């Protein structure tokens, strides 16, 4: 079996799985995959330190090159996406939706089994809201901006060669701003409101652990992941000052839904390496607190070149 560069990420997880099965000696597995025992131990050590990420090819370029891209830039990745969330109130009191443009940059650096990662993100939202008050229908259109950053560090322990446990700690901060805006009274009932500008912030700390396991589904490497963590939030006052448009001076305060201070975070995910370049990813996230529960799921088909 010759390890071509294009299928290294297929063969190396299979090699690890064969070692873990313990049905052959380590030397016999190395002979079957046509690698030296020195190389085999190198992959075993890298996987123990970094998980599947440690099985990727590493550059053979010189450590320093006068025309090379700086390492701190080369490690960063850019992500851009578009979202379309919707929401509603009980008893048909109101609905809303937004179109969101999100852009972010993130990077990670490994130091053996330890890692440090960071991210910066920006989101622009175009909101549309509709509500009813005593039969009066009002609507509004406005924009809002969100800025966020996150710093995370952890250390991976190889519980067994295919199973890893990574305790981690993270700190993230987010600021959200909406401008002053006014609703449009569609039926002339006089319940349209005008709102002052508002900026709210949320700083979150996380302590938890990530788990990973490498197995095979058929002959395709399958990476299983999970997370369990505790989060604490420090939230500024997100209240809005509002005034009836037809009754100047009758201002009052609108309080948003309170954000729980303490939450349990859970995640389950899987990465199926269909080929050397195609990967199918599924993920579920849950956030549980005494007064709120949040669920999210995602599916990704990734092509790497």
ABEGO torsion letter per residue (X at the ends): XBBBAAAAAAAAAAAAAAAAAGABBAAAAAAAAGBBAAAAAAAAAAAAAAEAAAABBBBABBABBAABBBAAAAABBBBBBBBBBBBBBBGGAEBBBBBBBBBBBBBBBBBEABBBBBBBBBBBBBBBBBBBBGGBBBBBBBBBBBBBBBBBBBBBBBABAABBBBBBBBBBBBBBBBBBBBBBBAAGAGABBBBBBBBBBBBBBBBBBBBBBBBBBEABBBBBBBBBBBBBBBBBBABBBBBBAABBGBBBBBBBBBBBABBBBBBBBBBBBABAABBBBBBBBBBBBAABBBBBBBBBBBBBX
